[in-house]
Amino acid sequence: MDSRIAKATDTDQLLSRAYRQLKGAGSVSLFIGYGIRLRDLLPHRPEVCYPGNGWALRDTQRVELEISAGDRLPCQVHRFTRGGLSSESMVVLNYYIVDGRYCADVTLLRSMSWKRDGSSHYAAQVQVASAGGDLAVAWVEDFAAACAAPTRALFEDALAAHPDSGQTN
């Protein structure tokens, strides 16, 4: 990720990786932005940042992916296009983890960001993106479902440091 873009995310830490299927032409990129100050994560979301960088938002769907028996991942799938001589399309799946709880959009961040009592201990924004159309939707959904639990586990230490949070999913 370009250092200028990384700085603009206002995250305390971030992870940005690209993955390619061993067999086939599919690829996805993974972005995880972590923050202690919830309000800093609010303005940086696909439906704001992509259009701000020349992408047109075509549609957004709210979906729930099954990630394990009885555990669901609420998320949003955004489709973007960018015109010109070489038209491009991008699919971005987005969700948040706030104190161990999954959230499809910023509603949980908003509800907790005004609290000054330290009742929230961390938040992370997860984005899985891939260029293309319907096949890209399947790639980002499959990848997000496969990495949701390990991604949440990255933050278990932060949540365990504050056992009074009482947040589980």
Beta strands, then each sheet from edge to edge (+ up, - down):
strand 1: 13-20
strand 2: 27-35
strand 3: 56-68
strand 4: 71-82
strand 5: 88-98
strand 6: 101-103
strand 7: 123-131
sheet 1: 1+ 2- 7+ 5- 4+ 3-
sheet 2: 1+ 2- 7+ 5- 6+
end
